[in-house]
Amino acid sequence: MGDITRVFLNGYGGYAGYLWSEITHPSWHNYFYWLILVSAFFFGLELIKPWRENQPKLRKDFWLDFFYMFFNFFLFSLVIYNAASDVFVNLFNSGVIDLFGFDLQASNPMRSFPLWAVLLIGFVVRDFVQWWVHRLLHRVDWLWQFHKVHHSVEEMGFAAHLRYHWMETIVYRTIEYIPLALMGIGLYDFFIIHIFALSIGHYNHSNFHVSARITGSVVGLLAGIMMVYGIADITLFIGASVVVKVLGLIGSITVGYFVLGPFMKKIFNSPEMHIWHHSYQLPEGRKYGINFGISLASGITFWHCPNTAQWQRYQIRISGD
């Protein structure tokens, strides 16, 4: 018990210093500036090429969502995950050792996996768990009282992704952490997965539309960069000449455009799909909602709009309705 107490005090005792360090020391592993960078990117896309052109650039409650961005995604989320996770890991692993006599983290087979495999498996498992949690938030009345804050958005934009009750962080993290801990997903792995999921979430809520082939090209570009620079233990082009690396990058983008592109909106969630999750008018028999996908589209209920007129009649569910 003394070890757990020490971990708890160390986790929370150093958090103020950690926050100050995040703000004053920009780096590629700095969540504070990743949050700003991703948000600024999608805000810029909305300004340059808005999907709904009649929607104000600074949509209704934009600054409210700006507050939620820093409170939910930075302050509260990191307090819960970064500080409390150390406590949870130690409690969970100690319990497994006491019950079964082995160290969960030390004996986990995924410790020998390359980083790209750990990230891919962790991303899919986390998204699957979050899909079920999302359904619970709609079907369980006391959980809906928290989740309806997110559905109070009246005009959709990237920052709508940021508006939710702080209790959702506790619900999601508590339920998703057990399978991730069983898999041996660490804080660094979770950080990368979380940044990727953050970007998809911003995109799903944004007032921006782009073809599936373009999004496929973007995924191809990211995969190409990882191969060229050996990120996440991908060593395909390590030691290759500059010409080979450039050709590899171009080839990866091309594969993304022609091969992955046609399937992008069946693999990943999108603004066209997620906007119906916020619809005021739901199909008959779907009183709890539709399109519960978080990052991945697989497993969700598709309900596509057949014509432009229905888009024009689109409304947002308002909290309390």
Residue, then its C-alpha position, 0 to 999 in steps of 0.5 A: m500500500g505504501d508503494i501505491t501511495r508513493v506512486f499517487l503522490n509522485g503522479y499528482g505532486g509533479y503534475a503542476g511542473y509537468l504542465w508548465s514544462e509542456i507549455t514552455h518546452p515545445s517538442w514532438h512529444n508535447y501534447f499541448y502543442w499537438l492539440i493546438l497544431v491539429s486544431a489550427f489545421f482543421f480550423g484552417l481547412e474550414l476557413i479555406k474550403p467550408w462544406r456548409e458555406n452559409q455557416p459562420k466562420l466562427r460558428k455559434d459557441f465556438w469560444l465555448d468549445f475553445f474552452y472545452m478544448f483546453f479543459n477536457f483535452f489537456l488539463f482534465s484528460l492528462v490529469i486523469y490519464n497521466a497521473a491516475s494511470d500510474v496508480f491504476v497500472n500498479l493496482f491492476n498489475s499487483g492484483v494480477i500478481d496476487l491472484f495468478g502469480f505472474d507479472l502481467q506487464a513483464s510476461n505480455p507477449m506484445r512486448s516483443f512486437p514491433l512498435w507499428a504492430v502495437l500501435l495498430i492493435g492498440f488503436v483497433v482495440r481502443d476504438f472497438v471499446q470506445w464504440w461500445v462505451h459510446r452506445l452505453l452513453h446513449r442507452v443508459d439514462w444517467l450516462w446520457q445526462f453527461h453525453k448530451v453536453h456533446h449533443s448540445v452543439e448547434e452548428m458543427g465544426f472541428a471544435a464540436h469534437l472538444r465539447y463534452h462533459w468531463m465525466e465522459t473522460i472518466v467513463y471512457r478511460t476507466i473502461e478502455y484501460i483494462p484491455l489496453a493494460l492487458m495488452g501492455i499498451g504504455l503511456y508512450d504508445f497511448f500518446i501516439i494512438h491518442i494523437f491519431a484519434l484526436s485528428i480523426g475526431h477533429y476531421n469527423h466533426s469539421n465543416f470540411h468535405v474531401s474525396a475519399r481518394i484524397t484521404g487515402s492519399v493522406v494515409g499513404l503519405l503518413a505511411g510513406i513518411m514512417m517507412v522513409y524515416g523508420i518510424a515505429d520500427i518500420t525499417l523498409f527504407i533504412g539505408a536506402s538512397v535518397v532516390v529510392k526513398v522519394l520513389g517509395l514515398i511517391g509509391s505510397i501516396t499512389v497506393g493510398y490514392f488508387v487502392l486505399g481511396p475507394f475504401m476510406k469511407k468504409i474503413f474510417n469515420s467521416p464528416e458525412m457519416h458522423i454528422w448524422h449521429h448529431s441529427y435531430q430527426l432519427p430514423e424509425g426504430r433508432k431512438y437511441g441514435i445512429n452512426f456510433g463509430i468513433s475513428l473506424a466506420s466498421g460495425i456502425t449503422f450506416w444511414h446515408c442521405p439520399n439527396t441534397a434536399q435532406w442535407q438542407r433540412y438537416q438539424i442538430r439535436i439540442s441538449g434537453d430535447 
